[in-house]
Amino acid sequence: MSSVGDLAFLRAAIFAQLKQRTLPLSVPPNHPEQGWLDWLEIPCTSGPLPPLNLAPIGLQAADLRADGILPEVVYGCLVQTWWHPGQSDWVARTRSEIYACYSPEQLDLPGWSLSLEAIRKVNAYRLQELTPSELLEASRPFWNGPGAEPERMEGWVLLHLDRFERLQDVADCLYPFLHQGCAPTDQDSRHSLRIPPGLEWEEAVQILGQERVERLLMSKEGPL
């Protein structure tokens, strides 16, 4: 029996909904996969499941979410395992593009085998395309604090954009805005503040705020 978050079921559900993509997928009430269907933003309505092609996939949705993969990337990659017209490699297909272009006549089964390496590659590319606001919202589950000053946070995210591969990378760069105490004293100040290479100290302090910098770099003897 498959486990909850089974990508074989989720892929089959995606393609069942794509057959009539103007309509939601019929799913029985309290179905164990409903949470994952919601995570992938597959529109659903209450009713019996249509016939599904449950070809196995050796990955689980929970592992991909924990790995910092965007749900839209999981959705797009699942689609590309069976539908990749004119492609020679994985691409960052958006849901709107899939809805606009999908044709069941172009299916290629058994299709491509999905790998974590391919998903991570697409995820890194897609993260570069998101707006700072979208990056903040997507990375929120990995924050270690409530966050504050979203405008400053968005500006800070932009300075780290080319380093993002996983949502955890976004959350890590936001450390100065999320951490409430002092930074570890065994790290240099630039690393503690997550200052990217090429950014001058004075510019970083201006963006982060003098008070925040002093608090994060406070040692037992006082400010550094």
N, C-alpha and C positions, 0 to 999 in steps of 0.2 A: 504494500500500500504506500502511496506517495505521502510525503509529509506536507504540512501547511507551508505555503510559499514555494510550491513545486513549480518550476519554470515550464515544465511540459504542459501542465494545466493552464498556466497563465498565457503561454503562447497560443494554445488552442483557443482560449477564450478571446484573445485579441483577434484572431483570424475569423472566428465565428461572428464577432461584432463587425468586422470590416466587410463582411458579405453584404450587410445592410447598414452601412455606417451612419445613416441618418437616424437610426433607431438604436436604443440601448440594448445591451445584451440581457437576455432573460436568465435570471439566476434564482434558485430557490431561496426562500427566507432563511436567514441564519446560516448560510453556507460557510464552511470553515475558511474558504479562500476569500471571503468578502473583503477583509481588511487589505489583502494584497491587491485585489482588483481596484480598490479605492486608491491605494498607493500609486498604482500605475495609471490612475484616472481613466479607467475603462468605464464608460457610462453603463449603468445597470438598471434593471427593473425587476420586480418580483415575478417569478414564473419558473417553469421547467427549463432545465438546460437543453440547448440544442445538441445534436451529435458533435462530439469533439474528437479531433485527431491527436491523441496523446502520445506522440513520438517522444521518447525520453531525451532529457537534457541533463548533463552531469553537473549542474550548478543549482544553487538554491537562492531564492530572492533575499532571504534574511542575510546570507553571507555577502551579497552584493550591496545591500543597504549598509551593513556594518563596515564595508570596505570604502564607503564614501562615494558610491556611484549614484548619479542622479537617476530618479525613476524614469524620466523621459529618455535617458540613454538606454536603460534596460528595455523599455518599450521599443525603441527604435532598433536596437540590436536583435531583439526577438523577432521583429518583423523581417529583418534582413536575412535571417537564417533561411527563410522560405521565399522571400520576395526581394530581389536585388537586380532589377533590370538595368542592363548596361554597366554594371559595376564590376570592378576587378578586385575591390577591397572594401572594407567597412568604411562607412561615412557617417557623419552626424546628421542623420535624417530627422527632421522635426515631425511632430504629430500632424501639423497642418499640411506639410508636404506629402506625408503618407496618405492622408485623407483625400487630398486633391488628385494624387497620381495613381493610387493603388488600383490594380486590375487583377482579378483572380486568374485571368488567362496567362499572366506572366509568372505564375508560381513555379518554383523550381524545387521539387522534392526528390530525394530527402534533403537537398539543399546544403547550406554551409553549417559546419559544426561550430557552435559558440564556445569561445574560450575566454577566460578571465583576462588574458593579455589583450585580446581584441577589445573587450569592453572598457578596460582601463585606458586604452589608446583613444577611443572615441570620447570617453568621459573627459580626458585632459583637453581635448580639442574643444568640446562643447563648453567647458568652463570658461574658456577664453572669450566665448561669444556672449556670455551673460552680462547683464548690467550689474553695477555694484549693488543696487538694491536687490536684485534677484539672487546674487551670491550671498548676501546677508541672510535672506530668508531661507535659502536652500541649506545653508550651513548651520542654521540655528539648532538642530538636534545635537550637534557636536560641541556646542558652546559649554564652557565651564562657569558661566556667570550670566546675569541678565542682559548685560550690554547697556550702553548709554551713548548719547550723542551720535545718532545715526549718520548725520552729514559728515562728521569727522571720520567715522568708521568707513563710509563709502569711499572717501578720499584715500584712506589708508589702504583699502583693498585694491584700489587701482594701481598703487605703487608695487604691489606684489603679484599682479595679474599673471605675468608670464611664468610664475613658479607653481601655479595651481595644477594639480593632477587629480586630487581627491578633495572631497568636502572638508576633510580634516585639515588640509593645508590652508583652507580659507579660515577655519576656526583658529588655527595656530597663529596666523598672522595677526589676528584680532586679540591676541593675548593681553596687550596693554589695556584694552578697553574692557576686558572680561574679568581679569584678575583683580581682586580687591585688596590683597595684601602686598607684601614686599616680594620682589622677584628673588629667585635663588641667588645667593651671594657667590657661588662657585662658577658663575658665568660672567663673561664680559658684558658691559653695559649695552652695547649695540645688539648683542644676541638677546639679552633679557627684554629689550624693548622691541625686538623683531624689526630692526631698522634694515631695510634692503640695501644691497650694495649700490654705491653711487649716490645715495642720498646723504647730504651733509647733516651733521649733528644738529646744527641750529634749525635747519628746515624740519627735521624730525620732531624736535621739541615744539616748534610752532604748531605743527599738525596735531601732535598728541596732547599738547597743553603742558605748561610748566608744572602745574600742581600734580598732574598725573605722573609725570616723569620723576619728580622728587619723591613721591610716595613709593613708586615701584623700585627706586634705587636706594631707598632708605636702608641703612645698615644699623647694627646695634649701637654704633657710636654716633649715628646721625646721618644726615644726607651725604651722599657721595659727591 
